[in-house]
Amino acid sequence: MSSYTAEVRITPRAGLLDPEGKAVQNALHSLEFDGVEDVRVGRLIRLRLNADDDAGAQQTADDMCRRLLANPVTEDYEIVLVKGS
Amino acid sequence: MRAAIVTFPGSNCDYDCFKAVTEVLGEDAYFVWHRETAVGDCDLVILPGGFSYGDYLRAGAIARFSPIMQDVQRFAAEGGHVLGVCNGFQVLCEAGMLPGALVRNRSLKFQGERVYIRVENTDTAFTVHYEPEQLLHLHIAHGEGNYVADAGVIERLEAERRVIFRYVDESGQVTDEGNANGSMNNIAGIINEQGNVLGLMPHPERSVEALLGSKDGLPIFTSLAERLATAGSSA
């Protein structure tokens, strides 16, 4: 068993309206950050887990995302795995 | 009719549902704590509104894993009727008992107000006591009620007449101004394929007596009471 740190980045699915992102974008524009073209607001979940190997850790993290951490109807997710903690 | 009302930590409309069923309707109801593993001897399960688990992660996402939900799913699979109101609708979507999801309102605000709703299908156990296209004035009280689903799902819901309630303007027209929260196709409530699980964002239990300003929510409960009385125990 090795210890892993997994960072799960969850964002609104591409193409889906993200009202929060839109509001942040409008606020940035009102601060005259005119170059901002798009803002998506998501969520970052950092967790530590034990697994036999890299593949096992990836598999487990993926399973967690599909079953609880992300909603596949509205969200995309990406897992960044680092061995050790 | 005997209704089981599930209480999650953070539910806050469970007593409203209880009073609607018992005091207004004169039927039977009891509470079931979310950690229990059986809904008990009932004809109807109500998942009430509130903020189960503080809406952590996503509204309804954690409640859906409460021990009781497994039995709610069994109950529904065996044909039992389930009504999810507001947070209850969110739980039903998260549990995969209804398609789609409820995301942040287009306004980005929590909206507590009375809005216009049109009944789109009266041929269900939940809506037989409404007139076709009846215009209702019901409360909403939510921050995440904006219904989204894949284009294919929306198409199917429409084709199968499973959109039961829609946000409309005060003349009863489906317009963008009448869309309370930005929901796709102005969807306020849907039913599952089998017709025994219904979820809606507005609160029918808050509009069951003239004293509350409107009785527009009452027919949902009387429809169910009639249907479930004749059916006997449905599970």
Chai-1 contact restraints between the chains, C-beta under 6 A:
chainA,res_idxA,chainB,res_idxB,connection_type,confidence,min_distance_angstrom,max_distance_angstrom,comment,restraint_id
A,P19,B,R104,contact,1.0,0.0,6.0,A-B,restraint_1
A,P19,B,R106,contact,1.0,0.0,6.0,A-B,restraint_2
A,P19,B,L108,contact,1.0,0.0,6.0,A-B,restraint_3
A,E20,B,R104,contact,1.0,0.0,6.0,A-B,restraint_4
A,A23,B,L108,contact,1.0,0.0,6.0,A-B,restraint_5
A,N71,B,R58,contact,1.0,0.0,6.0,A-B,restraint_6
A,N71,B,A101,contact,1.0,0.0,6.0,A-B,restraint_7
A,V73,B,A101,contact,1.0,0.0,6.0,A-B,restraint_8
A,T74,B,A101,contact,1.0,0.0,6.0,A-B,restraint_9
A,T74,B,V103,contact,1.0,0.0,6.0,A-B,restraint_10
A,T74,B,V148,contact,1.0,0.0,6.0,A-B,restraint_11
